[in-house]
Amino acid sequence: MSNEADVLADFIRSETGYSGAIAPDDDLLEAGILDSFNIVSLAMFAQERFGVEFEGEDLVRDNLASLNSLVQLIRLRSAGG
């Protein structure tokens, strides 16, 4: 996993108490690791931790449901995209 994914996985574990493995492509909502409240907390944490700002259109399931998709969004916004 990338450094960003590791940081996000650590946050998820600390917020939810989940202790299992989190693969980069796991759908965190379908797996029951996150719920709608946790996903909002994760997005807010990612913005704060990585110094990015998500647009309204970024906050969709496809961008937030897996570590890989969220890391891609973080990198896109970090690059000014």
Backbone as numpy.savetxt, mean C-alpha at the origin, in Angstrom:
# Nx Ny Nz CAx CAy CAz Cx Cy Cz
11.26 -8.54 -2.22 10.42 -7.35 -2.22 11.30 -6.10 -2.22
10.75 -5.04 -2.73 11.47 -3.77 -2.73 11.46 -3.17 -1.34
12.31 -2.19 -1.13 12.35 -1.50 0.16 10.99 -0.90 0.49
10.35 -0.27 -0.51 9.04 0.33 -0.27 8.03 -0.74 0.16
8.04 -1.89 -0.53 7.12 -2.97 -0.20 7.36 -3.49 1.21
8.62 -3.58 1.61 8.94 -4.02 2.98 8.39 -3.04 4.00
8.55 -1.75 3.75 8.04 -0.73 4.66 6.52 -0.82 4.76
5.86 -0.99 3.61 4.41 -1.09 3.59 3.93 -2.36 4.31
4.63 -3.47 4.07 4.26 -4.73 4.74 4.42 -4.60 6.25
5.49 -3.96 6.71 5.68 -3.73 8.15 4.55 -2.89 8.72
4.12 -1.86 7.98 3.01 -1.02 8.43 1.74 -1.85 8.54
1.47 -2.65 7.53 0.27 -3.50 7.54 0.28 -4.41 8.76
1.41 -5.04 9.02 1.51 -5.94 10.18 1.28 -5.19 11.49
1.86 -4.01 11.61 1.72 -3.26 12.85 0.29 -2.75 13.04
-0.37 -2.38 11.94 -1.73 -1.85 12.01 -2.78 -2.93 12.23
-2.56 -4.10 11.63 -3.60 -5.13 11.63 -3.30 -6.29 12.56
-2.05 -6.45 12.95 -1.67 -7.61 13.74 -1.47 -8.86 12.89
-1.56 -8.71 11.58 -1.38 -9.85 10.67 0.07 -10.31 10.75
0.27 -11.62 10.92 1.63 -12.13 11.08 2.06 -13.06 9.96
1.20 -13.30 9.00 1.55 -14.20 7.90 2.40 -13.54 6.84
2.72 -14.32 5.84 3.49 -13.81 4.71 2.61 -12.90 3.86
3.23 -11.88 3.30 2.53 -10.98 2.37 3.37 -10.93 1.10
2.87 -11.58 0.07 3.56 -11.58 -1.22 3.26 -10.26 -1.94
4.19 -9.78 -2.74 4.00 -8.48 -3.41 2.75 -8.38 -4.26
2.30 -9.50 -4.83 1.12 -9.47 -5.70 -0.15 -9.96 -5.02
-0.11 -10.27 -3.74 -1.32 -10.70 -3.03 -2.36 -9.59 -3.07
-3.61 -9.95 -3.32 -4.70 -9.00 -3.21 -5.05 -8.92 -1.72
-4.65 -7.83 -1.10 -4.75 -7.69 0.36 -6.19 -7.60 0.84
-7.08 -7.14 -0.01 -8.50 -7.07 0.33 -9.15 -8.44 0.21
-8.93 -9.13 -0.90 -9.49 -10.47 -1.08 -8.98 -11.44 -0.04
-7.72 -11.29 0.34 -7.13 -12.19 1.33 -7.61 -11.89 2.75
-8.32 -10.77 2.92 -8.81 -10.41 4.24 -7.75 -9.79 5.14
-6.61 -9.44 4.56 -5.54 -8.82 5.34 -5.90 -7.37 5.65
-6.50 -6.69 4.67 -6.95 -5.31 4.85 -8.44 -5.20 4.60
-9.05 -4.21 5.24 -10.43 -3.86 4.94 -10.43 -2.42 4.44
-11.60 -1.87 4.19 -11.67 -0.53 3.61 -11.04 0.53 4.51
-11.17 0.38 5.82 -10.56 1.35 6.74 -9.04 1.25 6.68
-8.52 0.00 6.71 -7.07 -0.20 6.67 -6.45 0.31 5.38
-7.17 0.17 4.28 -6.62 0.59 2.99 -6.45 2.10 2.94
-7.38 2.83 3.57 -7.26 4.29 3.65 -6.07 4.66 4.53
-5.91 3.97 5.65 -4.76 4.21 6.53 -3.45 3.93 5.82
-3.43 2.86 5.03 -2.23 2.51 4.28 -1.89 3.59 3.26
-2.89 4.09 2.54 -2.66 5.15 1.56 -2.14 6.42 2.24
-2.71 6.77 3.38 -2.26 7.96 4.11 -0.82 7.77 4.61
-0.52 6.59 5.13 0.83 6.29 5.58 1.82 6.40 4.42
1.48 5.81 3.27 2.38 5.82 2.12 2.69 7.25 1.68
1.67 8.09 1.66 1.90 9.49 1.27 2.87 10.17 2.23
2.64 9.96 3.51 3.47 10.61 4.53 4.89 10.05 4.54
5.01 8.74 4.50 6.31 8.08 4.61 7.20 8.34 3.40
6.58 8.36 2.20 7.37 8.48 0.98 7.31 9.86 0.36
6.63 10.80 1.03 6.61 12.18 0.58 5.94 12.38 -0.77
4.88 11.64 -1.01 4.14 11.77 -2.26 2.71 12.22 -1.96
2.06 12.71 -3.00 0.65 13.09 -2.83 -0.15 12.37 -3.91
-1.13 11.60 -3.46 -1.99 10.89 -4.40 -3.13 11.78 -4.83
-3.50 11.65 -6.08 -4.65 12.35 -6.64 -5.90 11.51 -6.36
-7.06 12.12 -6.46 -8.31 11.40 -6.24 -8.43 10.17 -7.11
-8.02 10.29 -8.37 -8.13 9.15 -9.28 -7.14 8.04 -8.96
-6.14 8.33 -8.12 -5.18 7.29 -7.70 -5.79 6.34 -6.68
-6.77 6.82 -5.94 -7.29 6.08 -4.80 -8.37 5.09 -5.22
-7.97 4.16 -6.07 -8.86 3.11 -6.55 -8.27 1.75 -6.19
-9.13 0.77 -6.18 -8.75 -0.57 -5.76 -7.53 -1.09 -6.52
-7.49 -0.89 -7.83 -6.38 -1.41 -8.63 -5.02 -0.89 -8.16
-4.98 0.31 -7.63 -3.72 0.90 -7.16 -3.38 0.54 -5.73
-4.36 0.12 -4.95 -4.15 -0.04 -3.52 -4.25 -1.47 -3.01
-4.67 -2.40 -3.85 -4.97 -3.75 -3.37 -3.75 -4.64 -3.15
-2.62 -4.32 -3.76 -1.42 -5.14 -3.56 -0.22 -4.24 -3.28
0.80 -4.84 -2.70 2.02 -4.08 -2.43 2.64 -3.59 -3.73
2.70 -4.45 -4.74 3.30 -4.05 -6.01 2.58 -2.88 -6.65
1.24 -2.91 -6.64 0.51 -1.82 -7.28 0.69 -0.51 -6.52
0.75 -0.59 -5.20 0.97 0.63 -4.41 2.39 1.16 -4.59
3.37 0.27 -4.66 4.75 0.70 -4.90 4.86 1.38 -6.26
4.21 0.82 -7.28 4.23 1.45 -8.60 3.63 2.85 -8.55
2.55 3.02 -7.80 1.92 4.33 -7.67 2.86 5.29 -6.93
3.49 4.85 -5.88 4.43 5.68 -5.12 5.56 6.15 -6.05
6.10 5.23 -6.84 7.20 5.58 -7.74 6.74 6.54 -8.83
5.55 6.36 -9.33 5.01 7.27 -10.33 4.87 8.67 -9.75
4.31 8.80 -8.57 4.13 10.11 -7.95 5.46 10.69 -7.50
6.41 9.86 -7.12 7.74 10.37 -6.73 8.47 10.97 -7.93
8.18 10.43 -9.11 8.81 10.91 -10.33 8.08 12.11 -10.92
7.04 12.56 -10.22 6.32 13.73 -10.70 5.17 13.39 -11.62
4.87 12.09 -11.74 3.79 11.66 -12.63 2.43 11.76 -12.02
